[in-house]
Each structure stands twice: as C-alpha cells, then as structure tokens.
Amino acid sequence: MAKRVSVIDIGSNSVRMMIYQKSSRFAFSILHEAKSKVRLSQDAYQNGGVLQEEPMQRTLNILKDFLSISTSFKVRKTLCVATSALRDAPNKKEFLQKAKEQLGLKIKIIDGQKEAYFGAVAAYNLLPKKQDNSLTIDIGGGSTEFTLISNNEITKPLSLKLGTVRLKELFFDTNKTKEAIEYIDKELEVLDGFDVSTLIGIGGTFRALSQSILKISKHPLEKLHAFEYNTKTLLELTQKILAADKEELKKLKIESNRFDVIKPGALIIERVLRKLPLTNIVTSGVGVREGVYLSDLLRNSKHRFPANFNPSVRLLLDKYCDNTNYANQLNKVAKTIFDLTHKQFGIGSNHRYELAVAAKLYPIGESIHYFSKNKHTYFLIQTALEYGFEHKQIALISTLTRFAKNKRPSQEHYQNCEILLPNTKVLDYLSFVLSLSVALLSHRPRNIDFTLEAKQNTLYIHSKEQLSLAKDNVAKLQPYQLGVTFS
C-alpha cells in the first residue's frame, strides 16, 4: 500500500478528504483534513432525486481543490467514494463524467450496505474493544446506515432513506413534523427485534450532539472519539433541540452551520432511542473515510488489526521514541513489579494494561524536550492516544506518565479528572510502580541486569552489579507502603 493515501468521501451534505500516512506496517497518522458543506443534494429530493446544476458545480470546484491539496502532499493513491446523493440520482452519470473529464478523478459509487460496512469497520477497529451487542448508526444527508456488531463480527448492514437533508426538504421546510415521524418510524421497522444495549454514533450529526453534551457537562477530556454517556442524556438533548429556536440552539453548543439540518438528525435519533432497548451511547470520531482506508490497509487480514495491536500506541512509538529498547524494558519491569505485588495491595489485575502502556510510552516526551519530558509525554498521550482506548484509560495512562519519577499525582490534578480516574489507592500504587521502574532503569542498561522478588511488603532487587544510580533514584522516591531493598 502507498505510504500516503488520500480518501475522499462525497456525501449528500458534505464532501470530506483525509490524507493518511503510514509510519509502519499498520500504524498511520492523519496528515491533513479538508471538508466543505457543498450540499450536493440541495433541491434534489424535491425533483425526483435529480442533482441540480449549481450544487454539482460547487462540488466539482471543491474536488478540484482537494486534488490540489493531495498533489502538494505528494499523495500516491487516491480513493474516492460517493454515497446516497449520487447513488440515488438519475443523472449521476453526468456528474461522474464531468469529474473524470475536468479533474481526472474516478469516483466509485458505493451502495448503502457497503457504506454501512465501511463505517462499522472503522468503529470496530478504532474504538475500545467492548462493543459487543452494539448497533452503529451513521446519519448522513441522504441516508442513515446501521450495522450490528455481535460476537466480534460486523453483520446486518442496512441503509435507510433517512437523511438530514432529505427530511429537511420533504418535511421540515413545510413544518410537517408529524408526517416526518410517521415516515421515520416506517423506515425503522427493519430494526424490529434488534436487542442491543449500545449505540455507536458515526458522522457529523452525531458528533454535533455529542459535542454539545461534552461541552455542557464540562467533561475533563476534550476528545469526542470514544466519548460515552447514557441514553437518557441523549434523549433529553434531542427533545431540547427539536423544541429550540436559533438562540436556544446556540446555548446548546450547536454550530450555526448545522442549524438547518440538526433537527431532522435529532428526530431520527430520538425515534431510534425510543424504539430500541439502548442504555449506553458511544461516540465514534471515525467513519466511512477511515473505513475505506482501513479496508485497503487491512485487506489481507480480514479488515481487522492483528491481535493485541494498537495503531495509536505504535504511531507514538514510531514518531517519538528514539530508544525502543528502554521503552520495552520499562514495560517489562513495570509489569513484573505489578505481577509480584498487586494482590497484596488489593489492586485488581484490570489495571495492568494501562500501567504497561504508560511504561512503554513514558520516554516519548524526551524527543521533544528532555527537561520537560513528562509534560510532553502527558500532552502527546492526551491528544494522540486516539484509537482503541476509553477516556478513563487515556486519563489514567497520561496521568501516570505526567507524575512519574519522583512524586505521585497531585490532589488538584486528581480533583480535575476525578470522574475519569480510579480511586487514589489505585492511582498511588500504579504511580509508584511506574516511578520505581523508571528509577531502577536509571542507568539505561543494554539488557535488564537485575531480578525482582517480593516478600510480604518488600520488593527485593537482586543484581551482580552495583546499581548505584538506581539506588540513588529509588531513595528519592516519595515513600510508599512497599519497601525496596537491594541485594
């Protein structure tokens, strides 16, 4: 696969482009994003789905700019897909021909099931792995897609003629809310019998609603991807939006460029929430574009990452870790200390993974500025540990690295992030283990030159070497219930 790939998604409401770059076999980063609300389907649904001349030309103009951007990044491969607006249009061949002749761009129109599948591939691979018994929903301008994730499989891809622009033009522009509800409920009959507890929201409409909830609740982590909340919170928000005027929409943190389509989207979600036994909402910051990219990247592995592989961890190591041997040693020592001592302190084994990730990523801040390495590691994890982690995991991992070495997390930090962090007993223990691991490897040995043994409340470090620097740095650690003895 090409190192740099551009993915363009032509929707009914917006056209979006992402430029991806591989840093190793399966790790990747986003080099650039561009989007424009071209409203390709404007006035189409009132005219039998026929695309109108002005929106088509707007779209072609934006696509031309997208291709120029791709050229500036020396992209070697462009994947361009189109969804509802084009697949429903009687004059789609006209648009495809213009794109080919004017831009040299080959556009692939994907059917609704394929669109649903791409969104689910992105969510399955890039959200935390606790999605079983989940339903994805991707509300676009012309259609809404659903897929079921069950038993670690993506099944039952569905595409319904429920889009924000479609409903706006057919019902909301003429204040036919009752008729809109009847239309939506009729389309949603295909979901009869779905017994799911989690709804995974994909696409701009869903992200707009989650952004509102995140801002209003003053969530400590400013990250939409993997943001979770309960069904009641979302249902209450949709009801407020449906009853709101423009000023009230502003107070609900809805961006003005969504005012005309947010109510149709909110109504679709409201009807879904009332129909299904959902209890939990998960926001996906990824969708069709990421699904298209991953389907290409993972085409030889059944569209899924290898077991125990995380693309964000690998990316951070690829880009910022100059000493992978040290990172691996920290990871090994921290896990060993945890395995030897966690039971006697009443710490559950479920936190071993977060400790291991924190230990492996601890050195990444050194490549930016050594004397403020902890702050840089903390920032990189908070912002770029994007895929495969819950918010509470990101908060814990970043906190452990921020305070590692000589002290434990401050009370002020704990209070600011309390809803995402484990209790102070767990946090102090994990922080001490990571700090101790850093201290024991102060001399940066080529190979780990000590062994560890735990007896009662003491950890014994056995080595043929003097470990003078390690002894000095262990002595500087903030005291903890676990004693440390060198022999």
BELKAQUI-V920990 format. One record per residue. N is the residue number from 1. RES is the residue in three letters. PHI is phi in degrees with one decimal (none if undefined). OMEGA is omega in radians with two decimals (* if undefined). BURIAL is I if it has 24 or more other ideal C-beta (glycine too) atoms within 12 Angstrom, else O. Layout:
BEGIN
n | res | phi | omega | burial
N | RES | PHI | OMEGA | BURIAL
N | RES | PHI | OMEGA | BURIAL
END
This chain:
BEGIN
n | res | phi | omega | burial
1 | MET | none | 3.12 | O
2 | ALA | -58.0 | -3.12 | O
3 | LYS | -68.0 | 3.11 | O
4 | ARG | -117.1 | -3.08 | I
5 | VAL | -131.6 | 3.06 | I
6 | SER | -105.4 | 3.10 | I
7 | VAL | -119.8 | -3.14 | I
8 | ILE | -114.3 | -3.13 | I
9 | ASP | -120.1 | 3.14 | I
10 | ILE | -98.5 | 3.14 | I
11 | GLY | -105.6 | 3.13 | I
12 | SER | -70.6 | -3.06 | I
13 | ASN | -101.8 | -3.03 | I
14 | SER | -133.2 | 2.96 | I
15 | VAL | -117.3 | -3.07 | I
16 | ARG | -131.0 | 3.07 | I
17 | MET | -136.7 | 3.00 | I
18 | MET | -124.2 | 3.00 | I
19 | ILE | -112.5 | -3.09 | I
20 | TYR | -108.1 | 3.06 | I
21 | GLN | -132.4 | 3.06 | I
22 | LYS | -77.2 | 3.03 | I
23 | SER | -105.6 | 3.02 | I
24 | SER | -158.9 | -2.96 | O
25 | ARG | -54.4 | -3.10 | O
26 | PHE | -118.5 | 3.13 | I
27 | ALA | -87.9 | -3.09 | I
28 | PHE | -151.6 | 3.06 | I
29 | SER | -134.7 | 3.08 | I
30 | ILE | -95.8 | 3.11 | I
31 | LEU | -85.7 | -3.06 | I
32 | HIS | -159.9 | 3.03 | I
33 | GLU | -132.6 | 3.06 | I
34 | ALA | -140.5 | 3.12 | I
35 | LYS | -153.4 | 3.12 | I
36 | SER | -152.4 | 3.10 | I
37 | LYS | -84.3 | -3.07 | I
38 | VAL | -79.3 | -3.11 | I
39 | ARG | 50.0 | -3.13 | I
40 | LEU | -55.9 | -3.09 | I
41 | SER | -90.0 | -3.12 | I
42 | GLN | -55.2 | 3.13 | I
43 | ASP | 65.6 | -3.13 | I
44 | ALA | -72.4 | -3.04 | I
45 | TYR | -70.4 | 3.05 | I
46 | GLN | -86.2 | -3.09 | O
47 | ASN | -128.9 | 3.06 | O
48 | GLY | 66.9 | 3.14 | O
49 | GLY | 84.9 | -3.12 | I
50 | VAL | -70.3 | 3.12 | I
51 | LEU | -69.7 | -3.09 | I
52 | GLN | -90.0 | -3.00 | I
53 | GLU | -60.4 | -3.08 | O
54 | GLU | -64.2 | 3.09 | O
55 | PRO | -61.9 | 3.10 | I
56 | MET | -62.9 | -3.12 | I
57 | GLN | -68.2 | 3.06 | O
58 | ARG | -58.0 | -3.11 | I
59 | THR | -65.6 | 3.13 | I
60 | LEU | -62.6 | 3.12 | I
61 | ASN | -63.4 | 3.12 | O
62 | ILE | -68.8 | 3.12 | I
63 | LEU | -61.5 | 3.08 | I
64 | LYS | -61.1 | 3.11 | I
65 | ASP | -65.2 | 3.11 | O
66 | PHE | -59.4 | -3.13 | I
67 | LEU | -66.3 | 3.07 | I
68 | SER | -64.8 | 3.10 | O
69 | ILE | -62.4 | 3.13 | I
70 | SER | -58.7 | 3.12 | I
71 | THR | -62.8 | -3.13 | O
72 | SER | -64.3 | 3.11 | O
73 | PHE | -92.5 | 3.13 | I
74 | LYS | 57.1 | 3.10 | O
75 | VAL | -68.6 | -3.11 | I
76 | ARG | -99.0 | -3.07 | O
77 | LYS | -145.3 | 3.11 | I
78 | THR | -121.7 | 3.08 | I
79 | LEU | -112.9 | -3.10 | I
80 | CYS | -122.0 | 3.13 | I
81 | VAL | -122.0 | 3.09 | I
82 | ALA | -128.4 | -3.03 | I
83 | THR | -116.8 | -2.88 | I
84 | SER | -52.7 | -3.03 | I
85 | ALA | -58.0 | -3.12 | I
86 | LEU | -79.4 | -3.09 | I
87 | ARG | -67.6 | 3.13 | I
88 | ASP | -90.3 | -2.98 | I
89 | ALA | -82.5 | 3.06 | I
90 | PRO | -61.8 | -3.11 | O
91 | ASN | -105.2 | -3.11 | O
92 | LYS | -62.5 | -3.13 | I
93 | LYS | -61.4 | 3.11 | O
94 | GLU | -62.4 | 3.14 | O
95 | PHE | -67.1 | 3.14 | I
96 | LEU | -60.4 | -3.14 | I
97 | GLN | -66.6 | 3.12 | O
98 | LYS | -63.5 | -3.14 | I
99 | ALA | -63.4 | -3.13 | I
100 | LYS | -71.7 | -3.09 | O
101 | GLU | -74.0 | -3.06 | O
102 | GLN | -80.7 | -2.99 | O
103 | LEU | -118.3 | -3.05 | I
104 | GLY | 68.4 | -3.06 | O
105 | LEU | -103.9 | 3.07 | I
106 | LYS | -96.1 | -3.09 | O
107 | ILE | -105.9 | 3.09 | I
108 | LYS | -102.8 | 3.08 | I
109 | ILE | -82.7 | -3.14 | I
110 | ILE | -102.7 | 3.13 | I
111 | ASP | -75.9 | -3.06 | O
112 | GLY | -62.2 | 3.13 | I
113 | GLN | -66.7 | 3.11 | O
114 | LYS | -67.3 | 3.09 | I
115 | GLU | -60.6 | 3.10 | I
116 | ALA | -61.6 | -3.12 | I
117 | TYR | -64.4 | -3.14 | I
118 | PHE | -59.3 | 3.12 | I
119 | GLY | -61.8 | -3.14 | I
120 | ALA | -70.6 | 3.08 | I
121 | VAL | -59.1 | 3.12 | I
122 | ALA | -64.3 | -3.12 | I
123 | ALA | -64.8 | -3.11 | I
124 | TYR | -61.6 | -3.06 | I
125 | ASN | -82.8 | -2.95 | I
126 | LEU | -114.8 | 3.00 | I
127 | LEU | -99.1 | 3.09 | I
128 | PRO | -55.4 | -3.04 | I
129 | LYS | -81.8 | 3.03 | I
130 | LYS | -142.6 | -3.00 | O
131 | GLN | -97.8 | -3.08 | I
132 | ASP | -58.1 | -3.09 | O
133 | ASN | 62.9 | -3.12 | I
134 | SER | -121.2 | 3.06 | I
135 | LEU | -123.5 | 3.05 | I
136 | THR | -88.1 | 3.06 | I
137 | ILE | -135.7 | -3.13 | I
138 | ASP | -127.2 | -3.10 | I
139 | ILE | -91.7 | 3.11 | I
140 | GLY | -108.0 | -3.14 | I
141 | GLY | -75.9 | -3.08 | I
142 | GLY | -113.0 | -3.08 | I
143 | SER | -150.1 | 3.05 | I
144 | THR | -128.0 | -3.10 | I
145 | GLU | -110.1 | 3.09 | I
146 | PHE | -130.0 | 2.92 | I
147 | THR | -143.3 | 3.10 | I
148 | LEU | -101.7 | 3.02 | I
149 | ILE | -110.9 | -3.07 | I
150 | SER | -147.9 | -3.12 | O
151 | ASN | 54.3 | 3.12 | O
152 | ASN | 60.1 | 3.10 | O
153 | GLU | -131.2 | 3.06 | O
154 | ILE | -96.0 | -3.07 | I
155 | THR | -134.8 | 3.03 | I
156 | LYS | 51.4 | 3.06 | I
157 | PRO | -66.6 | -3.10 | I
158 | LEU | -130.7 | 3.04 | I
159 | SER | -133.9 | -3.11 | I
160 | LEU | -116.0 | 3.13 | I
161 | LYS | -79.5 | 3.13 | I
162 | LEU | -127.5 | 3.11 | I
163 | GLY | -123.0 | -3.09 | I
164 | THR | -65.2 | 3.14 | I
165 | VAL | -69.9 | 3.12 | I
166 | ARG | -58.4 | -3.13 | I
167 | LEU | -67.5 | 3.11 | I
168 | LYS | -58.6 | -3.06 | I
169 | GLU | -74.2 | -3.09 | I
170 | LEU | -82.8 | -3.01 | I
171 | PHE | -132.0 | -2.97 | I
172 | PHE | -72.2 | 3.12 | I
173 | ASP | -65.3 | 3.14 | O
174 | THR | -116.7 | 3.06 | O
175 | ASN | 55.6 | 3.13 | O
176 | LYS | -102.5 | -3.09 | O
177 | THR | -64.9 | -3.14 | I
178 | LYS | -59.9 | 3.13 | O
179 | GLU | -65.1 | 3.11 | O
180 | ALA | -63.2 | 3.12 | I
181 | ILE | -61.8 | 3.13 | I
182 | GLU | -61.8 | -3.14 | O
183 | TYR | -65.0 | -3.14 | I
184 | ILE | -62.7 | -3.10 | I
185 | ASP | -60.7 | 3.11 | O
186 | LYS | -65.4 | 3.13 | O
187 | GLU | -64.4 | -3.07 | I
188 | LEU | -76.8 | 3.11 | I
189 | GLU | -59.9 | 3.12 | O
190 | VAL | -66.5 | 3.12 | I
191 | LEU | -90.3 | 3.12 | I
192 | ASP | -56.1 | 3.10 | O
193 | GLY | 90.8 | 3.10 | O
194 | PHE | -72.5 | 3.13 | I
195 | ASP | -108.6 | -3.07 | O
196 | VAL | -124.1 | -3.10 | I
197 | SER | -107.7 | -3.08 | I
198 | THR | -120.0 | 3.05 | I
199 | LEU | -108.8 | 3.11 | I
200 | ILE | -101.8 | -3.06 | I
201 | GLY | -91.6 | -3.13 | I
202 | ILE | -118.4 | 3.01 | I
203 | GLY | 97.6 | -3.01 | I
204 | GLY | -63.3 | 3.14 | I
205 | THR | -61.7 | -3.11 | I
206 | PHE | -67.0 | 3.12 | I
207 | ARG | -63.7 | 3.11 | I
208 | ALA | -63.1 | 3.12 | I
209 | LEU | -69.7 | 3.12 | I
210 | SER | -65.2 | 3.10 | I
211 | GLN | -61.9 | 3.09 | I
212 | SER | -60.2 | -3.13 | I
213 | ILE | -65.5 | -3.14 | I
214 | LEU | -60.8 | -3.11 | I
215 | LYS | -70.8 | -3.09 | O
216 | ILE | -65.6 | -3.12 | O
217 | SER | -81.6 | -3.11 | O
218 | LYS | 54.6 | 3.12 | O
219 | HIS | -57.9 | -3.02 | I
220 | PRO | -68.0 | -3.13 | I
221 | LEU | -110.8 | -3.08 | I
222 | GLU | -82.9 | -3.09 | O
223 | LYS | -146.2 | -3.12 | I
224 | LEU | -80.4 | -3.09 | I
225 | HIS | -61.3 | -3.13 | I
226 | ALA | 72.6 | 3.05 | I
227 | PHE | -68.9 | -3.08 | I
228 | GLU | -116.6 | 3.02 | I
229 | TYR | -161.2 | -3.05 | I
230 | ASN | -92.7 | -3.08 | O
231 | THR | -62.3 | -3.11 | I
232 | LYS | -59.0 | 3.14 | O
233 | THR | -61.3 | -3.14 | I
234 | LEU | -69.8 | 3.13 | I
235 | LEU | -62.1 | 3.11 | I
236 | GLU | -63.4 | 3.13 | I
237 | LEU | -66.6 | -3.13 | I
238 | THR | -61.5 | 3.13 | I
239 | GLN | -67.4 | 3.10 | O
240 | LYS | -66.1 | -3.13 | I
241 | ILE | -65.6 | -3.11 | I
242 | LEU | -64.2 | -3.13 | I
243 | ALA | -100.1 | -2.98 | O
244 | ALA | -89.9 | 2.93 | O
245 | ASP | -94.7 | -3.04 | O
246 | LYS | -62.7 | -3.14 | O
247 | GLU | -66.0 | 3.12 | O
248 | GLU | -70.0 | 3.08 | O
249 | LEU | -63.8 | 3.08 | I
250 | LYS | -61.9 | -3.14 | O
251 | LYS | -65.2 | 3.10 | O
252 | LEU | -85.9 | 3.07 | I
253 | LYS | 66.6 | 3.06 | I
254 | ILE | -90.7 | -3.13 | I
255 | GLU | -69.6 | -3.02 | O
256 | SER | -61.1 | -3.12 | O
257 | ASN | -73.0 | 3.08 | O
258 | ARG | -110.8 | -3.07 | I
259 | PHE | -55.4 | -3.02 | I
260 | ASP | -81.0 | -3.12 | I
261 | VAL | -120.0 | -3.07 | I
262 | ILE | -70.2 | -3.13 | I
263 | LYS | -69.2 | 3.05 | I
264 | PRO | -57.7 | 3.11 | I
265 | GLY | -64.7 | 3.13 | I
266 | ALA | -63.4 | -3.14 | I
267 | LEU | -68.3 | 3.09 | I
268 | ILE | -59.0 | -3.13 | I
269 | ILE | -64.1 | -3.13 | I
270 | GLU | -59.8 | -3.14 | I
271 | ARG | -70.3 | 3.08 | I
272 | VAL | -66.1 | -3.13 | I
273 | LEU | -62.7 | -3.14 | I
274 | ARG | -77.3 | -3.05 | O
275 | LYS | -86.6 | -2.99 | I
276 | LEU | -109.0 | -3.11 | I
277 | PRO | -81.3 | -3.07 | O
278 | LEU | -82.2 | 3.10 | I
279 | THR | -124.8 | -3.01 | O
280 | ASN | -131.6 | 3.13 | I
281 | ILE | -117.9 | 3.07 | I
282 | VAL | -124.9 | 3.14 | I
283 | THR | -91.0 | 3.06 | I
284 | SER | -103.3 | 3.06 | I
285 | GLY | -85.9 | -3.13 | I
286 | VAL | -120.3 | -3.10 | I
287 | GLY | -159.7 | -3.01 | I
288 | VAL | -58.3 | -3.10 | I
289 | ARG | -61.3 | 3.11 | I
290 | GLU | -64.9 | 3.10 | I
291 | GLY | -64.3 | 3.08 | I
292 | VAL | -62.6 | -3.13 | I
293 | TYR | -63.6 | -3.10 | I
294 | LEU | -67.1 | 3.11 | I
295 | SER | -63.4 | 3.07 | I
296 | ASP | -78.4 | -3.12 | I
297 | LEU | -62.8 | -3.03 | I
298 | LEU | -106.0 | -3.04 | I
299 | ARG | -63.9 | 3.14 | O
300 | ASN | -99.0 | -3.14 | O
301 | SER | -131.9 | 3.08 | O
302 | LYS | 57.4 | 3.06 | O
303 | HIS | 59.3 | 3.06 | I
304 | ARG | -145.9 | 3.12 | I
305 | PHE | -70.2 | 3.05 | I
306 | PRO | -60.2 | 3.13 | O
307 | ALA | -58.6 | 3.09 | O
308 | ASN | 65.9 | 3.08 | O
309 | PHE | -101.3 | 3.05 | O
310 | ASN | -123.5 | -3.06 | I
311 | PRO | -65.2 | -3.13 | I
312 | SER | -73.0 | 3.08 | I
313 | VAL | -62.6 | -3.13 | I
314 | ARG | -63.6 | 3.14 | I
315 | LEU | -62.3 | -3.13 | I
316 | LEU | -62.1 | 3.09 | I
317 | LEU | -68.4 | 3.12 | I
318 | ASP | -60.0 | -2.99 | I
319 | LYS | -88.6 | -2.94 | O
320 | TYR | -125.4 | -3.10 | I
321 | CYS | -101.8 | 3.14 | I
322 | ASP | -87.6 | -3.08 | O
323 | ASN | -132.0 | -3.10 | O
324 | THR | -67.6 | 3.11 | O
325 | ASN | -62.7 | 3.11 | O
326 | TYR | -64.5 | 3.13 | I
327 | ALA | -61.3 | 3.13 | I
328 | ASN | -67.4 | 3.10 | I
329 | GLN | -65.9 | 3.09 | I
330 | LEU | -57.8 | 3.13 | I
331 | ASN | -59.1 | -3.10 | I
332 | LYS | -68.5 | -3.12 | I
333 | VAL | -65.2 | -3.13 | I
334 | ALA | -61.3 | 3.13 | I
335 | LYS | -65.6 | 3.13 | I
336 | THR | -65.0 | 3.11 | I
337 | ILE | -60.7 | 3.12 | I
338 | PHE | -59.7 | -3.10 | I
339 | ASP | -61.1 | -3.11 | O
340 | LEU | -78.7 | -2.92 | I
341 | THR | -126.6 | -2.94 | I
342 | HIS | -64.7 | -3.09 | I
343 | LYS | -66.7 | -3.09 | O
344 | GLN | -69.6 | 3.08 | O
345 | PHE | -102.6 | 3.09 | I
346 | GLY | 69.5 | -3.12 | O
347 | ILE | -100.8 | -3.11 | I
348 | GLY | -68.8 | -3.11 | O
349 | SER | -68.7 | -3.09 | O
350 | ASN | -66.0 | -3.12 | O
351 | HIS | -92.7 | -3.13 | I
352 | ARG | -62.2 | -3.10 | I
353 | TYR | -64.1 | -3.14 | I
354 | GLU | -62.4 | 3.09 | I
355 | LEU | -61.5 | -3.12 | I
356 | ALA | -62.9 | 3.11 | I
357 | VAL | -66.2 | 3.12 | I
358 | ALA | -59.5 | -3.14 | I
359 | ALA | -64.0 | -3.10 | I
360 | LYS | -67.6 | -3.09 | I
361 | LEU | -89.6 | -3.08 | I
362 | TYR | -50.6 | -3.06 | I
363 | PRO | -75.7 | -2.95 | I
364 | ILE | -65.0 | -3.14 | I
365 | GLY | -69.4 | -3.13 | I
366 | GLU | -60.2 | -3.08 | I
367 | SER | -71.2 | 3.13 | O
368 | ILE | -95.7 | 3.10 | O
369 | HIS | -162.2 | -2.99 | O
370 | TYR | -60.0 | -3.00 | O
371 | PHE | -74.4 | 3.03 | O
372 | SER | -126.6 | -3.03 | O
373 | LYS | -61.5 | -3.13 | I
374 | ASN | -63.7 | 3.12 | I
375 | LYS | -63.9 | -3.12 | O
376 | HIS | -70.9 | 3.07 | I
377 | THR | -61.9 | 3.12 | I
378 | TYR | -58.1 | -3.11 | I
379 | PHE | -65.5 | -3.13 | I
380 | LEU | -61.1 | 3.14 | I
381 | ILE | -68.7 | -3.14 | I
382 | GLN | -60.4 | -3.04 | I
383 | THR | -97.3 | -2.98 | O
384 | ALA | -109.7 | 3.02 | I
385 | LEU | -81.3 | -2.85 | I
386 | GLU | -89.5 | -2.91 | I
387 | TYR | -106.4 | 3.01 | I
388 | GLY | 86.3 | -3.10 | I
389 | PHE | -125.1 | 2.97 | I
390 | GLU | -74.0 | 3.12 | I
391 | HIS | -61.1 | -3.13 | I
392 | LYS | -68.1 | 3.07 | I
393 | GLN | -70.3 | 3.12 | I
394 | ILE | -61.5 | 3.14 | I
395 | ALA | -62.1 | -3.12 | I
396 | LEU | -69.3 | -3.12 | I
397 | ILE | -60.6 | -3.12 | I
398 | SER | -67.0 | 3.13 | I
399 | THR | -64.1 | 3.14 | I
400 | LEU | -60.2 | -3.13 | I
401 | THR | -73.8 | -3.13 | I
402 | ARG | -63.1 | -3.03 | I
403 | PHE | -108.2 | -3.12 | I
404 | ALA | -65.2 | 3.01 | I
405 | LYS | 117.6 | -3.01 | I
406 | ASN | -120.6 | -3.03 | O
407 | LYS | -144.9 | 3.13 | O
408 | ARG | -106.1 | -3.06 | I
409 | PRO | -51.0 | -3.11 | I
410 | SER | -72.7 | 3.12 | O
411 | GLN | -64.4 | 3.13 | O
412 | GLU | -62.7 | 3.12 | O
413 | HIS | -62.7 | -3.12 | I
414 | TYR | -60.7 | -3.12 | I
415 | GLN | -64.8 | 3.14 | O
416 | ASN | -67.7 | -3.05 | O
417 | CYS | -117.2 | -2.96 | I
418 | GLU | -56.5 | -3.07 | O
419 | ILE | -69.8 | -3.14 | O
420 | LEU | -106.5 | -3.04 | I
421 | LEU | -96.9 | 3.03 | I
422 | PRO | -69.1 | -3.12 | I
423 | ASN | -65.2 | -3.03 | O
424 | THR | -64.6 | 3.09 | O
425 | LYS | -60.9 | 3.13 | O
426 | VAL | -67.0 | -3.08 | I
427 | LEU | -64.0 | 3.13 | I
428 | ASP | -63.9 | -3.14 | I
429 | TYR | -64.2 | -3.11 | I
430 | LEU | -62.7 | 3.13 | I
431 | SER | -64.2 | 3.13 | I
432 | PHE | -65.3 | -3.13 | I
433 | VAL | -60.6 | 3.13 | I
434 | LEU | -67.2 | 3.12 | I
435 | SER | -61.7 | 3.11 | I
436 | LEU | -64.4 | 3.11 | I
437 | SER | -61.8 | 3.10 | I
438 | VAL | -60.8 | -3.13 | I
439 | ALA | -64.5 | -3.10 | I
440 | LEU | -66.7 | 3.14 | I
441 | LEU | -106.4 | -3.11 | I
442 | SER | -57.3 | -3.06 | I
443 | HIS | -86.6 | 3.08 | I
444 | ARG | 48.2 | -3.11 | O
445 | PRO | -67.8 | 3.08 | O
446 | ARG | -63.9 | 3.03 | O
447 | ASN | -130.0 | 3.13 | O
448 | ILE | -59.0 | -3.01 | I
449 | ASP | -110.4 | 3.09 | O
450 | PHE | -150.5 | 3.03 | I
451 | THR | -120.9 | -3.06 | O
452 | LEU | -122.9 | 3.11 | I
453 | GLU | -146.1 | 3.14 | O
454 | ALA | -117.7 | 3.04 | I
455 | LYS | -134.6 | -3.09 | O
456 | GLN | 52.9 | -3.09 | O
457 | ASN | -105.3 | -3.11 | O
458 | THR | -130.3 | 3.05 | O
459 | LEU | -103.7 | -3.13 | I
460 | TYR | -101.1 | 3.10 | O
461 | ILE | -107.4 | -3.12 | I
462 | HIS | -103.9 | 3.14 | O
463 | SER | -158.7 | 3.02 | O
464 | LYS | -80.1 | -3.13 | O
465 | GLU | -90.1 | 3.13 | O
466 | GLN | -73.3 | -3.11 | O
467 | LEU | 51.8 | -3.05 | I
468 | SER | -60.6 | -3.11 | O
469 | LEU | -67.1 | 3.11 | O
470 | ALA | -61.2 | 3.12 | I
471 | LYS | -61.1 | 3.13 | O
472 | ASP | -60.0 | -3.05 | O
473 | ASN | -75.4 | 3.03 | I
474 | VAL | -64.4 | 3.14 | I
475 | ALA | -64.4 | -3.13 | O
476 | LYS | -82.6 | -3.08 | O
477 | LEU | -66.1 | 3.05 | I
478 | GLN | -60.8 | -3.06 | O
479 | PRO | -54.4 | 3.10 | O
480 | TYR | -140.7 | -3.08 | I
481 | GLN | -64.6 | -3.13 | O
482 | LEU | -87.5 | 3.08 | I
483 | GLY | -79.2 | -3.13 | O
484 | VAL | -127.7 | -3.12 | I
485 | THR | -127.7 | 3.10 | O
486 | PHE | -95.2 | 3.11 | I
487 | SER | -146.3 | * | O
END
